[in-house]
Amino acid sequence: MSWPALDRELDLWLALDRRATLWWRDDDACGDTPALQRLLAIARAQDVPVAVAAIPAKSGSMLADAIAPFSQATIVQHGYAHANHAPPGERGAELGNHRPLGERLDELANGRRSLARLFGGRFSAVLVPPWNRIDAASLAALPSAGIHGVSCFGARESPQPHAGVAQVNTHVDPIAWRRDRAFIGEASALLRLVDHLRARRLAEVDASEPTGILTHHLVFPEAAWEFLDALFARTRRHAAAAWLDVHALFDAADAPAISSRSA
């Protein structure tokens, strides 16, 4: 797969008078680092909005100060402490059914309040579950914690899995987690991107779900940074491509219910 293949796919969208919507989510933020500064600099230079998923229990004023000058960045909530509560042998999960539901929701509500205090209007009450996993009970109860959106990985089954909860996922991860966190390579990353765009165009998946790019700035190798910068530059030049911010993605969701946790 090559850059001209991406151009051709976008040309097909343009011929149909459709917009190929995309969005960018970056996970695991908790402090100011050179990697975060590089991410924010790319967002500013390319004028591409980024949803920065911050871990509430590990985030403080240093992260808030780092984000403040960059209007392209919006904060979303990355679980609570990014702590694994699954037993040995199971895949990592903070929001699985391994603890009482009330305990999980109290943590999420506390985390939401903490991020709202730190970031004010730059925070959107959208949950990114650690390891992109959340059990059905936690998902259904998110409005009681004051959370109106959720973002995982892979094509969504529904834009609104429960009343008051909108879902918009990511679909392209440039990191090979089982190969020493190496970059999957330009050809493989473009293949995944074009495949999702094509599937949307042909209505093989939810055509209305924007194609999401998932990054992890703390472990990004140099080649992945270069790919990301090139991707933004290429798509920003094409009339069919449109990068959306978090508010455009989630604000159409129903307002969250108010409870003792969300007060």
C-alpha positions as CSV (number, residue, x, y, z in Angstrom):
1,M,0.0,0.0,0.0
2,S,1.3,3.5,-0.9
3,W,0.4,7.1,-0.5
4,P,-1.1,7.2,-4.0
5,A,-3.5,4.5,-2.9
6,L,-4.8,6.7,-0.1
7,D,-5.1,9.6,-2.7
8,R,-7.2,7.3,-4.9
9,E,-9.5,6.3,-2.1
10,L,-10.0,9.9,-1.1
11,D,-10.7,10.7,-4.8
12,L,-13.5,8.1,-4.8
13,W,-15.1,9.9,-1.8
14,L,-14.8,13.2,-3.5
15,A,-16.4,11.8,-6.7
16,L,-19.4,10.8,-4.5
17,D,-19.5,14.3,-3.0
18,R,-18.8,12.7,0.5
19,R,-16.4,13.7,3.2
20,A,-13.9,11.1,4.5
21,T,-14.1,12.1,8.2
22,L,-11.1,11.2,10.4
23,W,-10.0,11.8,14.0
24,W,-7.0,11.5,16.2
25,R,-6.8,10.0,19.7
26,D,-3.6,9.8,21.7
27,D,-3.5,7.7,24.9
28,D,-1.7,7.5,28.3
29,A,-1.0,11.2,29.0
30,C,-0.1,12.0,32.6
31,G,2.6,14.7,32.5
32,D,4.6,17.0,30.4
33,T,7.3,15.1,28.4
34,P,9.3,15.7,25.3
35,A,7.1,13.2,23.5
36,L,4.0,15.1,24.4
37,Q,5.5,18.3,23.3
38,R,6.3,16.7,19.9
39,L,2.7,15.5,19.6
40,L,1.3,18.9,20.4
41,A,3.7,20.6,18.0
42,I,2.6,18.4,15.2
43,A,-1.0,19.1,16.0
44,R,-0.4,22.8,15.9
45,A,1.8,22.8,12.7
46,Q,-0.7,20.6,10.8
47,D,-3.7,22.2,12.5
48,V,-5.2,18.8,13.3
49,P,-7.3,18.4,16.4
50,V,-6.2,15.7,18.9
51,A,-8.1,14.0,21.7
52,V,-5.5,13.5,24.5
53,A,-6.6,10.7,26.8
54,A,-5.3,11.6,30.2
55,I,-5.1,9.2,33.2
56,P,-6.9,11.1,36.0
57,A,-5.0,9.5,39.0
58,K,-1.7,10.4,37.4
59,S,-2.5,13.8,35.9
60,G,-1.8,17.2,37.5
61,S,-0.9,20.8,36.8
62,M,2.1,20.0,34.7
63,L,-0.1,18.3,32.1
64,A,-2.6,21.1,32.3
65,D,0.1,23.7,31.8
66,A,1.6,21.7,28.8
67,I,-1.8,21.5,27.1
68,A,-2.9,25.1,27.7
69,P,-1.2,26.8,24.8
70,F,-2.4,24.3,22.2
71,S,-6.0,25.0,21.0
72,Q,-5.9,21.8,18.9
73,A,-5.9,19.6,22.0
74,T,-9.0,18.4,23.9
75,I,-8.7,16.2,27.0
76,V,-10.7,13.0,27.4
77,Q,-10.7,10.5,30.3
78,H,-8.4,7.4,30.2
79,G,-10.0,5.3,32.8
80,Y,-9.0,6.3,36.4
81,A,-5.5,4.9,37.2
82,H,-4.9,2.6,34.3
83,A,-4.6,-0.2,36.8
84,N,-5.2,-3.8,35.8
85,H,-7.7,-5.6,38.0
86,A,-8.0,-8.8,35.8
87,P,-6.6,-12.0,37.3
88,P,-3.5,-13.6,35.9
89,G,-4.0,-15.2,32.6
90,E,-6.7,-12.8,31.5
91,R,-6.3,-9.7,29.3
92,G,-5.7,-6.5,31.1
93,A,-8.8,-4.6,32.2
94,E,-9.5,-1.7,34.6
95,L,-13.2,-1.7,33.8
96,G,-14.0,-5.4,33.7
97,N,-16.4,-7.2,36.0
98,H,-13.6,-8.1,38.5
99,R,-14.8,-5.4,41.0
100,P,-18.1,-4.2,42.2
101,L,-19.8,-1.9,39.7
102,G,-20.2,0.9,42.3
103,E,-16.5,0.9,42.9
104,R,-15.8,1.3,39.2
105,L,-18.3,4.1,38.8
106,D,-17.1,6.0,41.8
107,E,-13.6,6.0,40.4
108,L,-14.8,7.2,37.0
109,A,-16.8,10.0,38.6
110,N,-13.9,11.1,40.7
111,G,-11.6,11.0,37.7
112,R,-14.1,13.0,35.6
113,R,-14.3,15.7,38.4
114,S,-10.5,15.8,38.7
115,L,-10.0,16.4,35.0
116,A,-12.8,18.9,34.8
117,R,-11.1,20.9,37.6
118,L,-7.7,20.7,35.9
119,F,-8.8,21.5,32.3
120,G,-12.1,23.3,32.5
121,G,-13.7,23.7,29.1
122,R,-10.8,21.8,27.4
123,F,-12.1,18.6,29.0
124,S,-14.8,16.5,27.3
125,A,-16.5,13.8,29.4
126,V,-15.6,11.0,27.0
127,L,-14.2,7.7,28.4
128,V,-11.3,5.9,26.8
129,P,-11.2,2.5,28.7
130,P,-7.6,1.3,29.4
131,W,-6.7,-1.5,27.1
132,N,-9.9,-0.4,25.1
133,R,-11.9,-2.8,27.2
134,I,-15.1,-2.1,29.3
135,D,-17.7,-4.6,30.5
136,A,-21.4,-4.2,29.5
137,A,-22.6,-3.1,33.0
138,S,-20.0,-0.3,33.2
139,L,-20.8,0.8,29.7
140,A,-24.5,1.1,30.4
141,A,-23.9,3.0,33.7
142,L,-21.6,5.6,32.3
143,P,-24.2,8.4,32.4
144,S,-24.5,8.0,36.2
145,A,-20.8,8.9,36.4
146,G,-21.4,12.0,34.3
147,I,-19.8,10.5,31.1
148,H,-21.6,10.8,27.8
149,G,-19.2,9.1,25.4
150,V,-16.9,6.2,25.0
151,S,-14.1,5.3,22.6
152,C,-12.5,1.9,22.1
153,F,-10.8,0.2,19.2
154,G,-12.3,-1.4,16.1
155,A,-15.5,-0.8,14.2
156,R,-18.4,0.1,16.5
157,E,-21.6,-2.0,16.6
158,S,-23.8,1.1,17.3
159,P,-23.3,4.9,17.5
160,Q,-25.2,4.8,20.7
161,P,-24.8,1.5,22.6
162,H,-26.9,2.8,25.5
163,A,-29.1,5.8,26.1
164,G,-26.9,8.9,26.8
165,V,-23.7,7.2,25.6
166,A,-22.2,7.9,22.2
167,Q,-19.5,5.7,20.8
168,V,-16.8,6.6,18.4
169,N,-13.8,4.2,18.1
170,T,-10.3,4.3,16.7
171,H,-9.3,1.9,13.9
172,V,-5.6,2.3,13.0
173,D,-2.8,1.7,15.5
174,P,0.7,2.2,14.0
175,I,2.4,0.3,16.9
176,A,3.1,-3.5,16.8
177,W,2.7,-4.1,20.5
178,R,3.8,-7.7,20.4
179,R,6.9,-6.8,18.4
180,D,8.7,-4.6,20.9
181,R,6.4,-1.7,20.2
182,A,7.9,-1.2,16.7
183,F,6.3,0.8,14.0
184,I,4.2,-1.5,11.8
185,G,5.5,0.3,8.7
186,E,4.2,2.8,6.3
187,A,2.7,0.2,3.9
188,S,0.8,-1.6,6.7
189,A,-0.4,1.6,8.4
190,L,-1.7,2.9,5.0
191,L,-3.4,-0.5,4.3
192,R,-5.3,-0.4,7.5
193,L,-6.3,3.2,6.9
194,V,-7.4,2.7,3.3
195,D,-9.2,-0.5,4.2
196,H,-11.4,1.2,6.8
197,L,-12.1,4.1,4.5
198,R,-13.1,1.7,1.7
199,A,-15.3,-0.4,4.0
200,R,-17.1,2.8,5.1
201,R,-17.5,3.9,1.5
202,L,-19.0,0.6,0.6
203,A,-21.2,0.4,3.7
204,E,-19.4,-2.7,4.9
205,V,-19.0,-1.0,8.3
206,D,-20.8,1.9,9.9
207,A,-20.2,4.6,7.2
208,S,-20.9,7.4,9.6
209,E,-18.2,6.5,12.1
210,P,-15.1,8.6,11.4
211,T,-11.9,6.7,10.9
212,G,-9.8,7.0,14.0
213,I,-6.0,7.1,14.3
214,L,-4.7,5.8,17.7
215,T,-1.3,6.9,18.9
216,H,0.7,6.5,22.1
217,H,3.2,9.3,22.3
218,L,5.2,7.8,25.2
219,V,6.3,4.8,23.1
220,F,6.2,6.2,19.6
221,P,9.4,5.3,17.5
222,E,10.8,7.9,15.1
223,A,9.4,6.2,12.0
224,A,5.9,6.4,13.5
225,W,6.3,10.1,14.2
226,E,7.4,10.6,10.6
227,F,4.4,8.7,9.2
228,L,2.0,10.6,11.4
229,D,3.4,14.0,10.2
230,A,3.2,12.8,6.6
231,L,-0.3,11.5,7.0
232,F,-1.6,14.8,8.3
233,A,0.1,16.8,5.6
234,R,-1.2,14.5,2.8
235,T,-4.8,14.5,4.0
236,R,-4.9,18.2,4.8
237,R,-4.3,18.8,1.1
238,H,-7.2,16.7,-0.1
239,A,-10.6,18.2,-0.4
240,A,-12.4,15.0,0.7
241,A,-10.6,14.5,4.0
242,A,-11.8,16.2,7.1
243,W,-10.3,15.9,10.6
244,L,-12.8,16.3,13.4
245,D,-12.4,17.3,17.0
246,V,-14.0,15.6,20.0
247,H,-16.9,18.0,20.2
248,A,-17.9,17.4,16.6
249,L,-17.8,13.6,17.4
250,F,-19.6,13.4,20.7
251,D,-21.6,16.5,21.4
252,A,-24.7,15.1,19.6
253,A,-25.0,12.5,22.3
254,D,-27.8,12.8,24.8
255,A,-26.8,14.8,27.9
256,P,-25.7,12.5,30.8
257,A,-28.0,11.7,33.6
258,I,-27.2,13.4,36.9
259,S,-26.7,11.4,40.0
260,S,-24.9,11.5,43.3
261,R,-21.8,10.4,41.5
262,S,-22.0,13.0,38.8
263,A,-22.9,15.9,41.1
